[in-house]
Amino acid sequence: MVEKRKPEGRGRLGKIAGLFLVVAALGVLLSLGTWQMQRLQWKEALLTAIAERRTAPPVSLKEIETMAAAGEDIDYRTVRVLGTYDHGKERHFFATHEGRTGYYVFTPLMLEDGRALFVNRGFVPFEKKDASVRPDGQVAGTVTVNGLARPRLSEKPSSLVPDNDVAKNIFYWKDLDAMAAAAGIATGRLVPFFVDADASPNPGGLPIGGVTQFDLPNNHLQYAVTWYGLAAALVAVSGVYFYRRRRQPNQENSASDVGSRT
């Protein structure tokens, strides 16, 4: 009896194709792991820079503007500015604070040079949106604001974020131009960034300042370990597979030799 054997060329071609796919997949997994490690270094450097900025002595508004004009990152830089609040033009940004729903109050601070700087004074509960129910917090006269500079957004951060309801004075994303237009402030009189006020208490306790969030996710190490782990698993599984494929022809040949002798 003559036993049919698989063409050796076809089997060798299949092994080469399989090996190529394994190497390609391994390259992708290792590249993703390395990219996450690079992102980890970038994120750690960013967090370190933010920590240094937010704890540094406050600088003047002019210095912040000079930094911004030079292309420096002004986000979270401490600043001190003097001006007078125009409470009648405050804008309300939908937010939550310590489990409560409400708004961040963005009020234009009128500067000596006639320009306006929108200051996030802090949080008020939903039922305190109307300024008339929190008159103590509507401070008059020249005030000194200590806080953190925050850059403007060039566009809505996500399609999942609702559009701002300018008519009802409810903003879901910080559109500086829309806030200024709704408050009747010309673009030429507008400081092109925000300031988040610090936690210094306001009269009457509202708004509650110091609401800047610093919780930036940093899961890049976890992601890198996942990708590298998958790469290691691929190597292990592929090694076992190719080892068994290599032994199989030898076993078939041994069995064939035994059959021919019998």
C-alpha positions as CSV (number, residue, x, y, z in Angstrom):
1,M,0.0,0.0,0.0
2,V,1.4,3.4,-1.0
3,E,0.8,6.2,1.4
4,K,0.1,9.7,0.0
5,R,2.2,12.5,1.6
6,K,1.5,16.2,1.6
7,P,3.6,18.2,-0.8
8,E,6.6,19.4,1.1
9,G,6.6,22.8,-0.8
10,R,3.1,23.6,0.3
11,G,3.8,22.8,3.9
12,R,6.9,24.9,3.9
13,L,5.1,27.8,2.4
14,G,2.4,27.6,5.1
15,K,5.0,27.6,7.8
16,I,6.7,30.7,6.3
17,A,3.3,32.5,6.0
18,G,2.5,31.6,9.6
19,L,5.8,32.8,10.9
20,F,5.5,36.1,9.0
21,L,2.1,36.7,10.6
22,V,3.5,36.0,14.0
23,V,6.4,38.3,13.5
24,A,4.2,41.1,12.2
25,A,1.7,40.8,15.1
26,L,4.7,40.7,17.5
27,G,6.0,43.9,16.0
28,V,2.7,45.6,16.4
29,L,2.3,44.6,20.0
30,L,5.9,45.7,20.9
31,S,5.4,49.0,19.1
32,L,2.2,49.7,21.1
33,G,4.0,48.8,24.3
34,T,6.9,51.1,23.5
35,W,4.5,53.9,22.5
36,Q,2.8,53.6,25.8
37,M,6.1,53.8,27.6
38,Q,6.9,57.0,25.7
39,R,3.5,58.4,26.6
40,L,4.2,57.5,30.2
41,Q,7.4,59.6,30.2
42,W,5.5,62.4,28.6
43,K,2.6,62.3,31.1
44,E,5.0,62.1,34.1
45,A,6.9,65.1,32.8
46,L,3.6,67.0,32.3
47,L,2.3,66.2,35.8
48,T,5.7,67.3,37.3
49,A,5.5,70.6,35.3
50,I,1.9,71.2,36.5
51,A,2.8,70.5,40.1
52,E,5.6,73.1,39.8
53,R,3.4,75.7,38.1
54,R,0.5,75.4,40.6
55,T,2.8,75.8,43.6
56,A,4.9,78.6,42.2
57,P,4.6,82.2,43.5
58,P,1.9,84.1,41.5
59,V,3.0,86.3,38.7
60,S,1.2,89.3,37.1
61,L,-1.3,89.1,34.3
62,K,1.2,90.9,32.1
63,E,3.8,88.1,32.7
64,I,1.2,85.4,31.8
65,E,0.4,87.3,28.6
66,T,4.0,87.5,27.7
67,M,4.4,83.8,28.2
68,A,1.4,83.0,26.1
69,A,2.7,85.3,23.3
70,A,6.0,83.5,23.3
71,G,4.2,80.2,22.9
72,E,4.8,78.9,26.4
73,D,2.3,76.7,28.1
74,I,0.3,78.9,30.6
75,D,-2.0,76.2,31.8
76,Y,-2.1,76.0,35.6
77,R,0.3,78.9,36.1
78,T,-0.4,80.9,39.2
79,V,-1.4,84.5,38.6
80,R,-2.5,87.5,40.6
81,V,-4.7,90.2,39.0
82,L,-6.7,93.2,40.2
83,G,-10.0,94.4,38.8
84,T,-13.7,95.0,39.4
85,Y,-16.3,92.2,38.8
86,D,-19.1,93.0,36.4
87,H,-21.6,90.6,38.1
88,G,-24.4,91.4,35.7
89,K,-22.6,89.6,32.9
90,E,-21.7,86.4,34.7
91,R,-21.9,83.2,32.7
92,H,-22.8,79.8,34.0
93,F,-21.0,76.5,33.2
94,F,-22.8,73.3,34.1
95,A,-20.7,71.3,36.6
96,T,-20.7,69.1,39.6
97,H,-18.8,69.6,42.9
98,E,-18.5,67.1,45.7
99,G,-21.5,65.2,44.4
100,R,-23.8,68.2,43.9
101,T,-25.1,69.5,40.6
102,G,-24.8,73.2,39.8
103,Y,-22.7,75.7,37.9
104,Y,-19.3,77.3,37.8
105,V,-19.7,81.1,37.8
106,F,-17.6,82.8,35.1
107,T,-17.6,86.5,35.8
108,P,-15.8,89.2,33.7
109,L,-13.2,91.0,35.8
110,M,-12.9,94.5,34.4
111,L,-9.2,95.6,34.3
112,E,-7.7,99.1,34.5
113,D,-6.9,99.1,30.8
114,G,-10.6,98.5,30.0
115,R,-10.2,94.9,29.0
116,A,-12.2,92.0,30.5
117,L,-10.9,88.8,32.0
118,F,-13.3,85.9,32.6
119,V,-12.7,84.5,36.1
120,N,-14.1,81.1,37.2
121,R,-15.1,82.2,40.7
122,G,-16.2,78.8,41.7
123,F,-19.2,76.5,42.2
124,V,-22.8,77.4,43.1
125,P,-25.6,74.7,43.6
126,F,-28.3,74.4,41.0
127,E,-30.8,76.4,43.1
128,K,-28.3,79.2,43.5
129,K,-27.8,79.9,39.8
130,D,-29.6,83.2,40.0
131,A,-27.3,85.8,41.4
132,S,-30.2,87.5,43.3
133,V,-30.3,84.6,45.8
134,R,-26.6,85.0,46.7
135,P,-26.2,88.8,47.0
136,D,-23.4,88.5,49.7
137,G,-21.1,86.9,47.2
138,Q,-21.4,89.8,44.6
139,V,-18.5,91.7,45.9
140,A,-18.1,95.3,44.8
141,G,-15.1,97.5,44.2
142,T,-11.6,96.6,43.3
143,V,-10.6,93.0,44.2
144,T,-7.4,91.0,44.1
145,V,-7.9,87.6,42.4
146,N,-5.3,84.8,43.0
147,G,-5.7,81.8,40.8
148,L,-4.6,79.6,37.9
149,A,-4.4,80.6,34.3
150,R,-6.4,78.3,32.0
151,P,-6.2,78.4,28.2
152,R,-9.2,78.8,26.0
153,L,-10.6,75.9,24.0
154,S,-10.5,76.2,20.2
155,E,-13.5,73.9,19.7
156,K,-15.9,71.6,21.5
157,P,-13.9,68.9,23.2
158,S,-16.2,66.0,22.0
159,S,-19.3,65.4,19.9
160,L,-20.8,63.9,23.0
161,V,-20.7,67.3,24.8
162,P,-24.1,69.2,24.3
163,D,-24.1,72.5,22.5
164,N,-24.1,75.5,24.8
165,D,-27.5,77.0,25.5
166,V,-26.6,80.6,25.3
167,A,-30.2,81.8,25.6
168,K,-30.5,80.2,29.0
169,N,-27.0,81.1,30.0
170,I,-25.9,77.4,30.4
171,F,-22.6,76.5,29.0
172,Y,-21.5,72.8,28.6
173,W,-18.0,73.7,27.3
174,K,-15.9,76.7,27.9
175,D,-16.4,78.7,24.7
176,L,-14.7,82.0,25.6
177,D,-15.9,83.8,22.5
178,A,-19.5,82.8,23.1
179,M,-19.4,83.8,26.7
180,A,-18.0,87.2,25.8
181,A,-20.5,87.7,23.0
182,A,-23.4,86.8,25.3
183,A,-22.1,89.3,27.9
184,G,-21.7,92.0,25.2
185,I,-17.9,92.1,25.5
186,A,-16.1,92.9,22.2
187,T,-13.3,90.5,21.2
188,G,-10.8,93.3,21.1
189,R,-11.4,94.0,24.8
190,L,-11.1,90.3,25.9
191,V,-8.1,88.7,27.6
192,P,-7.7,85.5,25.5
193,F,-7.7,83.0,28.4
194,F,-9.5,82.2,31.7
195,V,-8.4,82.4,35.3
196,D,-9.7,79.9,37.9
197,A,-9.9,81.6,41.3
198,D,-8.3,79.9,44.3
199,A,-10.2,78.7,47.4
200,S,-10.2,82.0,49.2
201,P,-13.7,82.2,50.7
202,N,-16.2,84.6,49.2
203,P,-18.7,86.6,51.4
204,G,-21.7,84.4,52.1
205,G,-19.8,81.3,51.1
206,L,-20.7,81.4,47.5
207,P,-19.3,80.8,44.9
208,I,-17.0,78.1,46.3
209,G,-13.6,78.7,44.8
210,G,-10.7,76.4,44.2
211,V,-12.6,74.1,41.9
212,T,-9.8,73.5,39.4
213,Q,-9.4,69.8,38.7
214,F,-6.0,68.2,38.5
215,D,-7.0,64.5,38.2
216,L,-5.2,63.7,34.9
217,P,-5.4,60.0,34.2
218,N,-2.1,58.2,33.9
219,N,-2.7,54.6,33.0
220,H,0.1,54.3,30.4
221,L,2.2,51.9,32.4
222,Q,-0.8,49.6,32.8
223,Y,-1.4,49.7,29.0
224,A,2.3,49.1,28.3
225,V,2.4,46.0,30.6
226,T,-0.8,44.8,28.8
227,W,0.8,45.1,25.3
228,Y,4.1,43.6,26.3
229,G,2.2,40.8,28.1
230,L,0.3,40.0,24.9
231,A,3.6,40.0,23.0
232,A,5.1,37.5,25.5
233,A,2.0,35.3,25.3
234,L,2.1,35.4,21.5
235,V,5.7,34.2,21.5
236,A,4.9,31.4,24.0
237,V,1.9,30.2,22.1
238,S,3.6,30.4,18.7
239,G,6.7,28.6,20.0
240,V,4.5,25.7,21.2
241,Y,2.6,25.6,18.0
242,F,5.7,25.6,15.7
243,Y,7.4,23.0,18.0
244,R,4.5,20.7,17.6
245,R,4.3,21.2,13.9
246,R,8.0,20.4,13.6
247,R,7.6,17.2,15.6
248,Q,4.5,16.0,13.6
249,P,6.3,15.2,10.3
250,N,9.0,13.3,12.2
251,Q,6.3,11.2,14.0
252,E,4.5,10.6,10.7
253,N,7.8,9.5,9.0
254,S,8.5,7.1,11.9
255,A,5.1,5.6,11.6
256,S,5.5,5.3,7.9
257,D,8.9,3.5,8.3
258,V,7.4,1.1,10.7
259,G,4.5,0.4,8.4
260,S,6.8,-0.3,5.4
261,R,8.8,-2.8,7.4
262,T,5.7,-4.7,8.4
